[in-house]
Amino acid sequence: MISVEQLAEILNKELNKEFLEAAIELYNDGDSPIDPEHPVMEQVLDKMAESINDLMDTFPIGVDYD
């Protein structure tokens, strides 16, 4: 399971001004602020997903995290 600290680290590493401006623009237009098909957001979201997947690959297989 990914921790809040790990998620924050990924977000702080990958988010940029253009992504945040696009999110605010979408939000102000009444849309969902995160759009995986938005040209500015797509690359950032891909990098975030890749970072999370890489992190998940380091977790031991078969361990119960409950």
C-alpha positions in Angstrom: 0.0 0.0 0.0 1.3 3.4 -0.9 1.6 5.9 2.0 0.3 9.5 2.0 3.9 10.7 2.2 5.0 8.6 -0.8 2.0 9.9 -2.8 2.8 13.5 -1.8 6.4 13.0 -2.9 5.2 11.8 -6.3 2.8 14.6 -6.7 5.3 17.2 -5.7 7.8 15.8 -8.1 5.5 15.6 -11.1 3.0 18.4 -10.8 3.9 21.6 -12.6 2.4 25.1 -13.1 0.9 24.2 -16.5 -0.9 21.2 -15.0 -2.3 23.2 -12.1 -3.4 26.0 -14.4 -5.2 23.6 -16.6 -6.9 22.0 -13.6 -8.1 25.3 -12.3 -9.3 26.3 -15.8 -11.3 23.0 -16.1 -12.7 23.4 -12.5 -13.7 27.0 -13.2 -15.5 25.8 -16.4 -17.5 23.4 -14.2 -15.6 20.3 -15.4 -13.7 17.7 -13.4 -10.3 19.3 -12.7 -8.4 16.2 -13.7 -8.7 15.1 -17.4 -6.4 12.2 -18.5 -7.0 13.2 -22.1 -6.0 16.9 -21.6 -2.7 17.5 -23.6 -1.0 19.1 -20.6 -2.2 16.6 -18.1 -1.7 13.4 -20.0 2.1 13.4 -19.7 2.1 14.3 -16.1 -0.5 11.7 -15.2 1.5 9.1 -17.2 4.6 9.9 -15.1 2.7 9.7 -11.9 1.2 6.4 -12.8 4.6 5.1 -13.8 6.1 6.3 -10.5 3.3 4.6 -8.5 3.7 1.4 -10.5 7.4 1.4 -9.9 6.9 1.9 -6.2 4.3 -0.9 -6.1 6.8 -3.2 -7.8 9.0 -2.9 -4.7 6.4 -4.3 -2.3 6.8 -7.9 -1.4 4.4 -10.2 -3.1 1.9 -12.2 -1.0 2.2 -10.0 2.1 -1.1 -9.1 3.8 -1.1 -5.3 4.4 -4.3 -5.3 6.6 
